[in-house]
């Protein structure tokens, strides 16, 4: 049985940062308060500038991430832990695309779409391997590791040398037998739009896994990995399958909202858009709307296939996959 590494979020620094931000806000709103704490009047201007800087830094580093969580980005999800009979194995499969085609702009896997299932499986005693289309180092979407967008699992990853090493030395899907695993999870991110749905090898291996009653999950762009998969009768795996994935609306919103950070309009560059491609393949596509779709989440289960709408859906998708495994008597 695999053992997870105990993790404790850095609560102390968040409390200190939040407290300093509130103090700075107070003195920005009530500058006369400086007189009450004994600041000489000739120094009031300097101290008011200092408190403004502290407030801006504190708002960006502490307050804004909390607001995004409350709005729905990586909202806390209490994932259930399972106990299974004997050793169980999971394989997380990712993109190998590291740049947006025709540009030098970096892309890759959205980090939480790898870290969420990894730690969910690991914490239930499941052995987890990580593979990618080409093998070797997995590119991570640079923006996804910024403090503003990190999930709890991402913070854990940044302190986990074992996972960091697995990401640097991922297995190549060509060399693996997917039927050796109980659970298969396809991570998304913009990089997946360039290779998951175009890989014949991935399609063949997903087909074999599905036909051998394996449990398969995917989030965000991950379901693009089903495009070339077939059922036992040769019909498309996606035909009449209930699924979800990143919506066209979310891609359009990200193209606008993320442009100042990425310098690229992703919906104009990426060749595969999950909602469009999944519907075209005959899937019964579902999703939930939000103030912004990247603040929403939705998970769909259809037999042995579990799909999550976006980066917020990783934990619940992994949990439902393990629930199916438990229902099968494992």
C-alpha positions as CSV (number, residue, x, y, z in Angstrom):
1,X,0.0,0.0,0.0
2,X,1.3,3.5,-0.9
3,X,1.6,5.9,1.9
4,X,0.9,9.6,1.5
5,X,3.1,12.3,2.9
6,X,1.4,14.2,5.8
7,X,0.7,17.8,4.7
8,X,-0.2,20.9,6.7
9,X,-1.2,24.1,4.8
10,X,0.8,27.2,5.8
11,X,-1.9,28.7,7.8
12,X,0.3,30.9,9.9
13,X,1.6,33.0,7.1
14,X,-1.9,33.5,5.8
15,X,-3.1,34.7,9.2
16,X,-0.1,37.1,9.5
17,X,-0.6,38.3,5.9
18,X,-4.3,38.8,6.4
19,X,-3.8,40.7,9.7
20,X,-1.2,43.0,8.2
21,X,-3.6,43.7,5.2
22,X,-6.4,44.6,7.6
23,X,-4.1,46.9,9.6
24,X,-2.9,48.6,6.4
25,X,-6.5,49.0,5.3
26,X,-7.5,50.6,8.5
27,X,-4.7,53.2,8.3
28,X,-5.5,53.9,4.6
29,X,-9.2,54.6,5.5
30,X,-8.4,56.4,8.7
31,X,-5.0,58.2,8.4
32,X,-5.7,60.1,11.5
33,X,-5.1,56.9,13.3
34,X,-1.4,57.5,12.8
35,X,-1.6,60.3,15.4
36,X,-3.0,57.9,18.0
37,X,-0.1,55.5,17.7
38,X,2.4,58.3,18.1
39,X,3.6,58.8,14.5
40,X,5.0,62.4,14.1
41,X,2.9,64.5,11.7
42,X,5.9,65.1,9.4
43,X,6.2,61.3,8.9
44,X,2.5,60.8,8.1
45,X,3.0,60.9,4.4
46,X,5.8,58.3,4.4
47,X,3.8,56.0,6.6
48,X,0.6,56.4,4.5
49,X,2.6,55.3,1.5
50,X,4.1,52.3,3.4
51,X,0.6,51.2,4.5
52,X,-0.7,51.5,0.9
53,X,2.0,49.3,-0.4
54,X,1.4,46.7,2.4
55,X,-2.3,46.7,1.6
56,X,-1.7,46.2,-2.2
57,X,0.7,43.4,-1.6
58,X,-1.5,41.8,1.1
59,X,-4.6,42.1,-1.1
60,X,-2.9,40.4,-4.1
61,X,-1.1,37.7,-2.1
62,X,-3.8,36.8,0.5
63,X,-7.2,38.4,0.0
64,X,-7.6,37.9,-3.8
65,X,-6.8,34.2,-3.7
66,X,-9.3,33.7,-0.9
67,X,-12.0,35.6,-2.9
68,X,-11.4,33.4,-5.9
69,X,-11.8,30.3,-3.8
70,X,-15.1,31.7,-2.4
71,X,-16.3,32.4,-6.0
72,X,-15.5,28.8,-7.0
73,X,-11.9,28.5,-8.2
74,X,-10.5,25.3,-6.6
75,X,-13.2,25.5,-3.9
76,X,-12.5,23.1,-1.0
77,X,-13.8,19.6,-1.6
78,X,-13.7,17.1,1.3
79,X,-12.7,14.0,-0.6
80,X,-13.6,10.6,1.0
81,X,-10.8,8.1,1.7
82,X,-11.3,4.5,0.7
83,X,-9.9,1.2,1.9
84,X,-9.4,-1.4,-0.8
85,X,-8.5,-5.1,-0.8
86,X,-5.0,-5.7,-1.9
87,X,-2.8,-3.3,-3.9
88,X,-4.6,-1.1,-6.4
89,X,-2.9,0.9,-9.2
90,X,-3.8,4.1,-10.9
91,X,-2.3,5.7,-14.0
92,X,-2.5,9.5,-14.6
93,X,-2.0,10.4,-18.3
94,X,-1.0,13.8,-19.5
95,X,-0.1,15.9,-22.6
96,X,3.5,16.4,-23.7
97,X,2.8,19.6,-25.6
98,X,4.9,22.4,-24.2
99,X,4.2,25.3,-26.5
100,X,1.3,26.8,-28.3
101,X,1.9,25.9,-31.9
102,X,3.3,28.7,-34.0
103,X,4.4,30.6,-30.9
104,X,7.0,30.5,-28.2
105,X,4.3,30.8,-25.5
106,X,4.6,27.9,-23.0
107,X,1.7,25.6,-22.1
108,X,1.2,22.2,-20.8
109,X,-0.9,20.4,-18.1
110,X,-2.9,22.6,-15.7
111,X,-1.2,21.6,-12.5
112,X,-4.2,20.9,-10.3
113,X,-5.6,18.5,-12.9
114,X,-2.7,16.3,-12.2
115,X,-2.1,16.9,-8.5
116,X,-5.8,16.5,-7.4
117,X,-6.2,13.0,-8.7
118,X,-2.7,12.0,-7.7
119,X,-3.1,12.9,-4.0
120,X,-6.7,11.6,-3.9
121,X,-5.6,8.2,-5.1
122,X,-2.4,8.2,-3.0
123,X,-4.3,9.1,0.2
124,X,-6.5,6.0,-0.3
125,X,-3.5,3.8,-0.5
126,X,-3.4,3.4,-4.3
127,X,-0.1,3.2,-6.1
128,X,0.1,6.0,-8.7
129,X,2.1,6.1,-11.9
130,X,2.3,9.1,-14.2
131,X,2.6,8.8,-18.0
132,X,2.5,11.2,-20.9
133,X,2.2,11.0,-24.7
134,X,6.0,11.3,-25.3
135,X,7.3,10.3,-21.8
136,X,9.9,12.3,-20.0
137,X,9.4,15.7,-18.3
138,X,5.8,16.8,-18.3
139,X,5.3,20.5,-19.1
140,X,3.2,22.4,-16.6
141,X,1.1,25.4,-17.6
142,X,3.2,28.3,-16.1
143,X,0.2,30.3,-15.0
144,X,-1.3,27.4,-13.1
145,X,1.5,27.4,-10.5
146,X,1.2,31.1,-9.7
147,X,0.1,31.8,-6.1
148,X,-3.2,33.2,-7.4
149,X,-4.3,30.0,-9.0
150,X,-2.7,27.3,-6.9
151,X,-4.9,24.7,-5.2
152,X,-4.2,23.0,-1.9
153,X,-2.9,20.0,-3.8
154,X,-0.6,22.3,-5.9
155,X,0.9,23.6,-2.6
156,X,1.4,20.0,-1.5
157,X,3.1,19.2,-4.8
158,X,5.6,22.0,-4.3
159,X,6.7,20.3,-1.1
160,X,6.7,16.7,-2.5
161,X,10.0,15.7,-4.0
162,X,8.7,12.3,-5.1
163,X,5.9,13.7,-7.2
164,X,8.2,16.3,-8.7
165,X,10.5,13.5,-9.7
166,X,7.7,11.5,-11.3
167,X,6.7,14.6,-13.3
168,X,10.3,15.0,-14.5
169,X,10.5,11.3,-15.6
170,X,7.0,10.4,-16.7
171,X,6.5,7.0,-18.4
172,X,5.7,6.9,-22.1
173,X,2.2,5.6,-22.9
174,X,3.6,3.4,-25.7
175,X,5.4,1.3,-23.1
176,X,2.5,0.6,-20.9
177,X,-0.4,-1.9,-20.8
178,X,-3.3,0.2,-19.5
179,X,-5.1,-3.0,-18.4
180,X,-2.5,-3.4,-15.7
181,X,-4.2,-0.5,-13.9
182,X,-7.5,-0.3,-12.0
183,X,-8.0,3.4,-12.6
184,X,-7.0,5.6,-15.5
185,X,-7.1,9.4,-15.3
186,X,-6.7,11.8,-18.2
187,X,-5.5,15.3,-17.1
188,X,-6.3,18.4,-19.1
189,X,-4.8,21.8,-19.6
190,X,-4.3,23.7,-22.8
191,X,-1.5,21.4,-23.9
192,X,-3.9,18.5,-24.1
193,X,-5.7,20.2,-27.0
194,X,-2.6,19.6,-29.1
195,X,-2.0,15.9,-28.6
196,X,-4.6,13.8,-26.6
197,X,-7.2,13.8,-29.3
198,X,-4.7,13.2,-32.1
199,X,-2.9,10.2,-30.6
200,X,-3.8,6.8,-32.2
201,X,-1.8,5.0,-29.5
202,X,-3.8,6.7,-26.7
203,X,-7.0,5.9,-28.5
204,X,-6.1,2.2,-28.9
205,X,-5.0,1.9,-25.3
206,X,-8.1,3.6,-23.9
207,X,-10.3,1.3,-26.1
208,X,-8.6,-1.8,-24.7
209,X,-8.9,-0.5,-21.1
210,X,-12.6,0.3,-21.6
211,X,-13.3,-3.1,-23.2
212,X,-11.6,-4.7,-20.2
213,X,-13.9,-3.0,-17.7
214,X,-11.4,-0.5,-16.4
215,X,-12.5,2.7,-14.7
216,X,-11.5,5.8,-16.7
217,X,-11.7,9.5,-15.6
218,X,-10.9,12.8,-17.3
219,X,-11.2,16.5,-16.6
220,X,-11.2,19.7,-18.6
221,X,-9.4,19.0,-21.9
222,X,-8.7,15.4,-20.7
223,X,-11.8,13.9,-22.4
224,X,-10.3,14.7,-25.8
225,X,-8.3,11.5,-25.1
226,X,-11.6,9.6,-25.8
227,X,-11.9,10.9,-29.4
228,X,-10.1,7.9,-31.1
229,X,-11.3,5.3,-28.6
230,X,-13.7,2.5,-29.6
231,X,-16.2,0.2,-27.9
232,X,-16.0,-3.5,-28.4
233,X,-18.3,-3.4,-31.4
234,X,-16.1,-0.8,-33.1
235,X,-18.4,2.1,-32.6
236,X,-17.0,5.4,-31.1
237,X,-16.6,5.3,-27.3
238,X,-18.1,8.8,-27.1
239,X,-21.3,7.9,-29.0
240,X,-24.3,8.4,-26.7
241,X,-21.9,8.7,-23.7
242,X,-22.8,11.3,-21.1
243,X,-19.7,13.4,-20.5
244,X,-18.6,16.9,-19.5
245,X,-15.4,18.9,-20.2
246,X,-14.3,22.4,-20.5
247,X,-16.9,24.5,-22.2
248,X,-16.6,26.8,-25.2
249,X,-17.8,29.6,-23.0
250,X,-14.9,29.0,-20.5
251,X,-12.4,29.0,-23.3
252,X,-13.7,32.3,-24.7
253,X,-13.6,33.8,-21.2
254,X,-10.1,32.6,-20.6
255,X,-9.1,34.0,-24.0
256,X,-10.2,37.4,-22.7
257,X,-9.4,37.2,-18.9
258,X,-6.1,35.4,-19.2
259,X,-4.7,37.4,-22.1
260,X,-2.9,39.9,-19.9
261,X,-1.1,37.1,-18.1
262,X,-0.4,34.7,-21.0
263,X,-0.2,37.1,-23.9
264,X,-2.2,34.7,-26.1
265,X,-5.9,34.1,-26.9
266,X,-6.0,30.3,-26.3
267,X,-9.3,29.7,-28.1
268,X,-7.8,31.1,-31.3
269,X,-4.7,28.9,-31.1
270,X,-5.8,25.5,-29.7
271,X,-7.0,23.0,-32.4
272,X,-9.4,21.0,-30.2
273,X,-12.1,22.6,-28.1
274,X,-13.6,19.8,-25.9
275,X,-17.3,20.8,-25.9
276,X,-17.3,21.2,-29.7
277,X,-15.3,18.0,-30.4
278,X,-17.1,15.8,-27.9
279,X,-20.5,16.8,-29.3
280,X,-19.2,16.2,-32.8
281,X,-18.2,12.7,-31.8
282,X,-21.8,11.9,-30.6
283,X,-21.4,12.5,-26.9
284,X,-24.2,13.7,-24.7
285,X,-22.4,16.8,-23.3
286,X,-23.4,18.3,-20.0
287,X,-22.0,21.3,-18.1
288,X,-22.8,23.9,-15.5
289,X,-22.6,27.7,-16.0
290,X,-21.1,30.1,-13.6
291,X,-20.4,33.9,-13.2
292,X,-17.4,32.7,-15.2
293,X,-17.4,29.1,-16.3
294,X,-13.9,28.6,-14.8
295,X,-15.6,29.2,-11.4
296,X,-18.1,26.4,-12.0
297,X,-17.8,22.6,-11.6
298,X,-19.7,19.6,-12.7
299,X,-19.0,15.8,-12.7
300,X,-20.7,13.2,-14.9
301,X,-20.7,9.5,-14.4
302,X,-21.7,7.1,-17.2
303,X,-21.0,3.4,-16.3
304,X,-17.2,3.2,-15.9
305,X,-16.5,6.7,-17.3
306,X,-16.3,9.7,-15.0
307,X,-15.6,13.2,-16.4
308,X,-15.1,16.6,-14.8
309,X,-15.9,19.9,-16.3
310,X,-12.6,21.8,-15.5
311,X,-9.8,22.4,-13.1
312,X,-12.2,22.6,-10.2
313,X,-13.5,19.0,-10.7
314,X,-10.4,16.9,-10.2
315,X,-11.1,15.8,-6.6
316,X,-14.7,14.8,-7.1
317,X,-13.9,13.0,-10.4
318,X,-11.2,11.0,-8.6
319,X,-13.6,10.3,-5.7
320,X,-16.3,9.0,-8.0
321,X,-13.8,6.7,-9.8
322,X,-12.8,5.2,-6.5
323,X,-16.5,4.8,-5.5
324,X,-17.0,2.7,-8.7
325,X,-14.0,0.6,-7.8
326,X,-15.4,0.0,-4.3
327,X,-18.8,-0.9,-5.8
328,X,-17.2,-3.6,-7.8
329,X,-16.2,-5.3,-4.6
330,X,-12.6,-4.2,-4.4
